Amino acid sequence: MSSATPLPAKEFQTVGRIIEYLRGAQNVIHSRDWTLRRSAERFASFTKYGNITVHSTVKNRSAKVTVYVGSDAVSQKKLNPQQTEIMDNLPRTLAAVEEYVKRAPMVCVNRTMGNNDEFSPDCNIFVSIQRPEMVRLAYMTWATLFPVRGDHEPKQYIVYIPEWQEGERQILVFPEISTTVVLGTDYYGESKKGFLRMAMWNAKQRGMLGLHVGSKILKVRRPDGRPGRYGMLIFGMSGTGKTTHTCHTHGLNDKDEGIEILQDDVVFLRKDGSAYGSERGFYLKTEGLDPITQPIIYKAVTSRNAIFENVMTDYEGNLYFEDDTLTSNGRGIMMREDLSPYISNSINLPPINEMDGLIVVFITRRHTVVPLAAKLTPEQAAATFMLGESIETSAGDPKRAGESIREVGTNPFIIGDKAYEGNWFYDFVKRHEGKVWCYQLNTGGVGEIIENQPNGAKVFKRKVQRIEIPEMAAIIRGIVRGTTKWGKDKYWNLEVPVFVDGMDMSKYHVEKFYDVDSIINQVSDLRCERVDYTEKFAALDKTIIKAAETM
């Protein structure tokens, strides 16, 4: 993927000097071991489980002030007024950063992303500890990634200055030199996604596709008694159930059945269907976390190794996952090893030819007429990938939480041409047709009615009939075991379940909630939106656009 315009040489040179200085500066403490935790604990509170809880001033990602700096291959095509101002002031900002890092006390952590011999980026974060409690950002990065193993490429860098002026908060991403500069926020997600965003770009340069997915292996007994072993990739926006269903058994409890959890957030997919993992610590939303429906996750987050961020905690160390007084974007880092005995020995998904197949699931969260489950053709799967339909959550933009959104690949961190990613994915599923099966799952529900008032307010006339986690687990279990019966949907050009073992599908029948004319109108409106959206991608395979029109 070549650059269409010259790179911004002066800015790159300034960033390069900053990194070169920090690598050997006397004001930088290099920390690699467990003492980092002890330092972070000094500024944290403890829960009744013995793990630590911290609170940030900024409670979510700063997407509106994030800019990609570089050639046309990486830079954003449309900038909002804040991003435009950031770009106009970029030389001045970088000059100020270059001088500041020579004075501020800093801590550096060097870790490895992934665990393979082909693509394991070397990750280096430099955090200002002018506010001493910010050592927690270095510790959380240390906890999420792996120990350094030799001299790996590519080398990725984050310069993190939380105390930067609030009015000048900005995230400067330089993909082509694998560096991110974070100014004026203390939210850990900027570090986590900073490294993953760069890694997905670097993976693309090596012919792989970085995916915002959970990954696992499923072992089942099929109806004829034969065993099956399948890989699974679960797409989904933050807060829609990706981690929940990645870390769920789906009731696969019969003899020789079970799950192996690999990853919960980002993998790097290769053309043979194998997928390299990235992290040892999973960063999950804790909203509504429940020990009954999510026992594997609950056990892991109540381990001493877990780290909580912005979760309501009282003076005795009790946690309140349902309390959103501080934020609805409460977070926790849980360690893979604390998901035992449900973890795989490896974080990497094997190639397709080493399994019985690969199941790809797209999680959407819709509340009206979208089916709870649908079986997709390769063309429909590629269209679903491009549409990335879901709802906004508090992780992205709290002010828009609940609104319908579209994000290609359910991945807000794609750098470069998104049509390239859709075409790559379509080629992949077509190449392995018969061994890769794709589905869309709606973890929202059906039946919601909202009326828009003249003043712009929205009034809920009827709440959504939500699908519960055990019910969605039954749908996934039926897909993997091959016990679900499928039929043509009355309103959509899709195959949908007509029978799911262990679940009453009839209570979600769309005609129980809307009259036929309303259903037809809603389906038609959604199709029109999809056409308008996909046609914006000039380089997208026309077969994918056609599938979006007719789904």
C-alpha positions in Angstrom: 0.0 0.0 0.0 2.0 3.0 -1.3 1.7 6.6 -0.1 -0.1 8.9 -2.6 1.5 12.1 -1.3 4.8 13.0 0.4 5.0 12.3 4.1 5.0 15.3 6.5 8.8 15.1 6.9 9.3 17.9 9.5 6.6 16.5 11.8 8.0 13.0 11.5 11.5 14.3 12.3 10.2 16.0 15.4 8.4 12.8 16.6 11.5 10.8 15.8 13.7 13.1 17.9 11.2 12.8 20.8 11.4 9.0 20.7 15.2 9.0 20.3 15.6 11.3 23.3 13.2 9.3 25.6 14.9 6.0 24.9 18.1 7.2 26.6 17.0 10.1 28.8 18.0 10.5 32.4 14.5 11.6 33.3 12.9 8.3 32.2 12.6 5.4 34.6 12.6 2.0 32.7 10.4 -0.5 34.5 9.8 -4.1 33.6 8.8 -6.1 36.6 6.3 -6.5 39.4 7.5 -3.4 41.2 5.4 -1.4 38.7 2.3 -2.9 40.4 3.5 -1.8 43.8 4.0 1.7 42.5 0.5 1.8 41.1 -1.0 0.4 44.2 0.2 3.4 46.2 -2.3 5.6 44.3 -5.2 3.1 44.1 -7.9 1.7 46.3 -8.4 -2.0 47.0 -11.6 -4.0 46.5 -12.8 -6.7 48.9 -11.2 -9.2 46.4 -7.7 -7.7 46.9 -7.5 -6.2 43.5 -7.1 -2.5 42.8 -9.5 0.0 41.5 -8.6 3.4 39.9 -10.5 6.4 38.6 -9.7 8.5 35.6 -10.8 12.1 35.0 -11.6 11.3 31.4 -14.0 8.4 31.2 -14.0 7.4 27.6 -12.0 7.6 24.3 -11.4 11.0 22.8 -12.4 10.1 19.3 -13.4 13.7 18.3 -9.9 15.0 18.9 -8.0 12.0 17.4 -6.2 12.7 14.1 -4.2 10.5 11.8 -1.1 12.3 10.5 0.7 11.1 7.4 0.2 10.5 3.7 -3.1 10.2 1.9 -3.0 6.4 2.6 -3.6 7.1 6.3 -5.0 10.6 6.8 -8.7 11.2 7.5 -10.6 12.5 4.5 -13.0 14.6 6.6 -12.0 16.5 9.7 -14.3 18.2 12.3 -13.5 21.7 13.4 -11.5 20.5 16.4 -9.4 18.1 14.3 -8.8 20.9 11.8 -7.5 23.1 14.5 -5.3 20.3 15.8 -3.7 19.8 12.4 -3.2 23.6 11.9 -1.4 23.8 15.3 0.5 20.5 14.8 4.1 21.9 14.4 3.6 24.2 17.5 2.2 21.3 19.5 5.0 18.9 18.7 7.6 21.5 19.4 6.0 22.1 22.9 6.0 18.3 23.5 9.6 18.0 22.5 10.6 20.5 25.1 8.2 19.2 27.8 9.5 15.6 27.7 13.0 16.9 28.6 11.7 18.2 31.9 8.9 15.9 33.0 9.6 12.8 35.0 8.7 9.8 32.8 8.3 6.1 33.2 8.8 3.6 30.3 7.4 0.1 29.9 8.5 -2.2 27.1 6.2 -5.1 26.3 5.4 -7.4 23.4 2.0 -7.7 21.7 1.2 -11.2 20.6 3.1 -14.5 20.9 4.3 -15.8 17.5 7.4 -15.6 15.4 5.9 -13.7 12.5 4.1 -10.7 13.9 4.7 -9.6 17.5 5.1 -5.8 17.7 7.5 -4.4 20.2 5.5 -1.9 22.3 7.1 1.0 24.2 5.0 3.4 26.2 6.5 6.6 27.8 4.1 8.0 30.5 4.6 11.3 32.2 4.4 10.9 36.0 4.3 14.6 36.7 1.1 13.5 38.4 2.6 10.5 40.2 -0.6 8.4 40.2 -0.3 8.2 36.4 2.1 5.4 36.9 -1.1 3.3 36.8 -1.3 3.8 33.0 2.2 2.2 32.6 1.1 -0.6 34.9 -2.1 -1.3 33.0 -0.2 -1.5 29.8 2.3 -3.8 31.4 -0.6 -6.0 32.6 -2.3 -6.2 29.2 0.7 -7.2 27.0 3.4 -9.9 27.2 7.0 -9.9 28.4 9.6 -8.9 25.8 10.8 -11.9 23.8 13.9 -11.0 21.8 14.1 -8.2 19.3 10.8 -8.0 17.4 9.5 -5.8 14.7 7.7 -3.5 14.2 8.6 -1.2 17.0 5.6 0.8 18.3 5.7 3.9 20.5 3.2 5.9 22.7 4.1 9.1 24.3 1.5 9.8 27.0 1.2 13.1 28.8 -2.0 13.1 30.9 -1.5 16.5 32.5 -1.5 18.4 29.2 -3.9 21.3 29.1 -7.5 20.1 29.0 -8.4 22.6 26.3 -5.7 21.2 24.1 -6.5 17.5 24.5 -5.6 15.5 21.4 -4.5 12.1 20.2 -1.9 12.3 17.4 -1.5 9.1 15.5 1.4 8.7 13.1 0.8 5.2 11.6 3.7 5.3 9.1 6.2 5.7 11.9 4.2 3.6 14.4 3.9 6.3 17.0 1.0 7.9 19.0 1.2 11.0 21.1 -1.6 11.2 23.8 -2.2 14.6 25.4 -4.6 15.7 28.1 -6.4 12.5 29.0 -5.8 9.9 31.6 -8.1 7.2 30.2 -6.3 3.9 29.8 -8.2 3.0 26.6 -6.1 5.5 24.7 -3.0 3.4 25.4 -4.6 0.1 24.7 -6.2 1.1 21.5 -3.2 3.2 20.6 -1.0 0.1 20.3 -3.7 -2.1 18.8 -4.6 0.6 16.2 -0.9 0.8 15.1 -0.6 -3.0 15.0 -3.7 -3.4 12.8 -2.1 -0.9 10.3 1.2 -2.7 10.4 -0.4 -6.1 10.0 -2.2 -4.8 6.9 1.2 -3.9 5.4 2.1 -7.5 5.8 -0.9 -8.9 4.0 -3.0 -9.7 7.2 -6.2 -8.1 8.3 -6.5 -6.7 11.8 -10.0 -7.5 13.2 -11.9 -6.1 16.2 -13.1 -9.6 17.3 -13.0 -12.1 20.0 -11.6 -15.5 19.1 -12.2 -19.0 20.6 -12.3 -22.7 19.7 -15.5 -24.8 20.2 -15.6 -28.5 20.7 -19.0 -30.1 20.0 -20.9 -33.3 19.5 -22.9 -33.2 16.2 -26.4 -34.8 15.9 -24.8 -37.9 14.4 -22.5 -38.3 17.3 -19.3 -37.2 15.5 -17.0 -34.7 17.3 -16.4 -31.3 15.8 -13.7 -28.7 16.5 -14.4 -25.2 15.1 -12.8 -21.9 15.3 -14.9 -18.8 16.0 -14.4 -15.1 15.4 -16.9 -12.8 17.1 -17.2 -9.2 15.7 -18.9 -6.5 17.8 -18.7 -2.9 18.9 -17.6 -2.3 22.5 -20.5 -3.0 24.9 -22.6 -5.2 22.6 -21.7 -8.6 24.0 -18.4 -9.5 22.2 -16.5 -10.3 25.3 -19.5 -11.8 27.0 -20.0 -14.4 24.3 -16.3 -14.9 23.7 -16.0 -15.9 27.4 -19.1 -18.1 27.5 -19.6 -21.9 27.3 -22.9 -21.6 25.4 -24.0 -24.6 27.4 -21.6 -26.9 25.5 -21.5 -29.3 28.5 -22.0 -32.7 26.9 -19.2 -35.3 26.8 -16.2 -34.1 24.8 -17.7 -30.6 24.4 -16.3 -27.4 25.6 -14.7 -24.1 24.7 -11.1 -22.7 24.6 -10.9 -18.9 24.9 -8.2 -17.2 22.9 -8.7 -13.5 22.6 -11.4 -10.9 23.3 -10.6 -7.8 21.3 -8.1 -7.8 18.4 -6.6 -10.5 16.2 -4.6 -10.5 13.0 -6.2 -12.7 10.4 -4.2 -14.5 7.7 -5.4 -15.8 4.4 -5.2 -19.5 5.6 -7.7 -18.7 8.4 -5.2 -18.6 11.2 -5.4 -15.6 13.4 -2.6 -14.3 15.7 -3.7 -13.1 19.1 -2.5 -9.8 20.7 -3.0 -9.6 24.5 -2.8 -11.4 27.8 -5.2 -9.0 29.6 -8.8 -8.5 28.5 -10.3 -5.0 28.9 -14.0 -5.4 29.3 -17.0 -3.2 30.1 -18.3 -4.1 33.5 -21.8 -2.7 33.2 -24.3 -5.2 34.4 -21.7 -7.9 35.0 -23.5 -10.8 36.6 -22.1 -14.0 38.3 -25.1 -16.1 37.1 -25.1 -15.4 33.4 -21.3 -14.5 33.1 -19.7 -16.9 35.6 -16.3 -17.2 33.7 -15.8 -13.5 33.5 -17.0 -12.8 37.0 -14.5 -15.3 38.4 -11.7 -13.6 36.5 -12.6 -10.1 37.5 -12.8 -11.0 41.2 -9.2 -12.4 41.0 -6.5 -10.4 42.8 -4.9 -9.9 39.4 -7.8 -7.8 38.0 -7.7 -4.0 37.7 -10.9 -1.9 37.8 -11.2 1.5 36.2 -14.1 3.9 36.9 -16.2 1.1 38.6 -18.3 2.3 41.6 -16.6 1.1 44.8 -17.7 1.9 48.3 -15.5 2.5 51.4 -15.5 -1.2 52.3 -14.3 -2.3 48.9 -17.6 -3.5 47.6 -18.2 -3.2 43.8 -21.4 -2.0 42.2 -21.4 -3.0 38.5 -24.9 -1.7 37.9 -24.2 1.8 39.4 -23.4 4.3 36.6 -23.2 7.4 38.9 -19.6 8.0 37.8 -19.9 6.6 34.3 -21.7 3.9 32.3 -18.3 3.0 30.9 -16.9 1.2 33.9 -14.0 -1.1 32.9 -11.9 -4.0 34.1 -8.7 -5.7 33.0 -8.8 -9.4 33.6 -6.0 -11.8 33.0 -6.3 -14.7 30.5 -5.0 -17.1 33.1 -7.8 -16.3 35.4 -10.3 -17.6 32.8 -8.9 -21.1 33.5 -9.9 -23.9 32.8 -11.5 -22.3 29.7 -8.5 -20.9 28.1 -6.5 -22.3 25.2 -2.8 -23.0 25.6 -2.2 -20.6 22.7 -3.6 -17.2 22.0 -3.5 -18.0 18.2 -6.3 -19.5 16.2 -5.1 -22.4 14.0 -5.5 -22.5 10.2 -8.8 -23.6 8.8 -7.4 -26.9 7.5 -6.5 -27.9 11.1 -10.1 -27.6 12.2 -13.5 -28.7 11.0 -14.3 -25.1 10.0 -14.5 -21.5 11.1 -17.6 -19.8 12.3 -17.8 -16.0 11.9 -20.3 -14.1 14.0 -21.3 -10.5 13.5 -22.9 -9.1 16.7 -25.2 -6.2 16.1 -27.4 -4.6 18.7 -30.8 -3.6 17.2 -34.1 -3.1 18.9 -36.8 -3.2 16.3 -37.1 -5.5 13.3 -33.7 -7.0 12.7 -33.8 -10.9 13.2 -32.2 -12.3 16.3 -30.1 -14.6 14.1 -29.4 -14.9 10.4 -27.3 -17.2 8.2 -25.3 -15.2 5.7 -23.9 -16.0 2.2 -20.3 -14.9 1.5 -21.7 -11.8 -0.2 -24.1 -11.0 2.6 -21.2 -11.6 5.1 -19.0 -9.1 3.3 -21.9 -6.6 3.2 -22.5 -7.1 6.9 -18.8 -6.6 7.5 -18.9 -3.2 5.7 -22.2 -2.1 7.3 -21.0 -2.8 10.9 -24.5 -2.0 12.2 -24.8 -1.5 15.9 -25.6 1.2 18.5 -23.3 3.7 20.0 -22.1 2.9 23.6 -20.6 5.0 26.4 -17.1 3.7 25.4 -17.2 5.7 22.2 -19.4 8.8 22.7 -21.5 8.9 25.9 -23.7 11.7 24.5 -24.7 9.5 21.6 -25.1 6.2 23.6 -28.0 4.2 22.2 -28.0 5.8 18.8 -27.7 3.7 15.7 -24.3 3.7 14.1 -22.3 2.0 11.4 -18.6 1.2 11.7 -16.9 -1.0 9.0 -15.8 -4.3 10.6 -17.4 -3.0 13.9 -13.9 -1.5 14.2 -13.5 2.3 15.0 -9.7 2.0 14.6 -9.3 1.2 10.9 -6.5 3.3 9.3 -6.6 3.7 5.5 -9.1 2.6 2.9 -12.0 0.8 4.4 -13.1 -0.7 1.1 -9.8 -2.5 0.9 -10.7 -4.3 4.2 -14.2 -5.2 2.9 -12.7 -6.6 -0.4 -10.0 -8.5 1.6 -12.7 -10.1 3.8 -14.9 -11.0 0.9 -12.0 -12.7 -0.9 -11.3 -14.6 2.3 -14.8 -16.0 2.8 -15.1 -16.9 -0.9 -11.8 -18.6 -0.9 -12.8 -20.8 2.0 -16.5 -21.2 1.0 -17.8 -24.4 2.6 -15.3 -24.2 5.5 -16.2 -20.7 6.7 -19.8 -20.1 7.9 -21.0 -16.6 8.7 -23.9 -15.4 10.9 -25.4 -12.2 12.2 -26.6 -12.2 15.8 -28.8 -9.4 17.2 -28.0 -9.1 21.0 -30.5 -6.3 21.3 -34.0 -7.6 20.7 -37.2 -6.6 18.9 -40.3 -4.4 19.4 -39.0 -1.0 20.5 -41.1 2.0 19.6 -39.7 5.6 19.9 -41.6 8.7 19.0 -39.7 11.9 18.1 -41.1 15.0 19.7 -41.2 18.5 18.0 -38.6 19.7 20.4 -36.2 16.9 19.4 -36.8 14.8 22.5 -37.4 11.1 22.1 -40.2 9.3 24.0 -40.1 5.6 24.5 -43.6 4.3 23.7 -42.6 0.7 24.2 -39.3 -0.8 25.4 -37.4 -3.4 23.5 -38.1 -7.1 24.2 -34.5 -7.9 25.1 -32.9 -11.3 24.3 -31.2 -12.6 27.4 -27.6 -14.0 27.4 -28.7 -17.6 28.0 -31.1 -17.4 25.0 -28.3 -16.1 22.7 -26.1 -18.8 24.1 -28.7 -21.3 23.0 -28.7 -19.9 19.5 -24.9 -20.1 19.3 -25.0 -23.7 20.7 -27.5 -24.7 18.0 -25.4 -23.2 15.3 -22.2 -25.1 16.4 -24.0 -28.4 17.0 -25.9 -28.2 13.8 -29.3 -28.7 15.5 -30.9 -25.4 14.4 -33.4 -25.5 11.6 -33.4 -22.6 9.2 -36.0 -21.1 6.9 -36.5 -18.1 4.6 -37.5 -14.9 6.5 -40.8 -13.3 5.4 -39.4 -9.8 5.2 -35.7 -10.1 4.8 -33.7 -12.0 2.1 -32.1 -14.0 4.8 -32.1 -17.5 6.3 -33.3 -17.3 9.9 -33.9 -19.9 12.7 -37.3 -21.5 12.7 -36.3 -23.9 15.5 -33.6 -23.5 18.2 -33.2 -26.2 20.7 -33.7 -24.8 24.2 -35.2 -21.5 23.2 -38.7 -20.3 22.4 -38.3 -18.3 19.2 -42.0 -17.5 19.0 -41.9 -14.8 21.7 -39.7 -12.7 19.4 -41.8 -13.0 16.3 -41.8 -9.6 14.8 -45.5 -9.6 14.0 -46.3 -9.7 17.7 -44.9 -6.2 18.0 -45.7 -4.4 14.8 -48.3 -4.5 12.1 -47.2 -5.7 8.6 -47.1 -2.3 7.0 -44.9 -1.0 9.8 -42.5 -3.9 9.4 -42.3 -3.5 5.6 -41.6 0.3 6.0 -38.9 -0.3 8.6 -37.2 -2.9 6.5 -37.4 -0.7 3.4 -36.0 2.3 5.3 -33.1 0.2 6.6 -32.3 -1.1 3.2 -32.2 2.4 1.7 -29.8 3.5 4.5 -27.6 0.5 3.7 -27.4 1.3 0.0 -26.6 5.0 0.7 -23.9 3.9 3.1 -22.1 1.2 1.0 -22.2 3.3 -2.2 -19.8 5.8 -0.5 -17.0 3.3 -0.8 -15.8 3.8 -4.4 -13.4 0.9 -4.4 -15.7 -1.6 -2.9 -16.6 -4.7 -4.9 -20.0 -4.1 -6.5 -21.1 -7.6 -5.5 -20.9 -6.5 -1.9 -23.0 -3.4 -2.6 -25.6 -5.4 -4.4 -25.8 -7.8 -1.4 -26.4 -4.8 1.0 -29.3 -3.7 -1.3 -31.1 -7.0 -1.2 -30.4 -8.5 2.3 
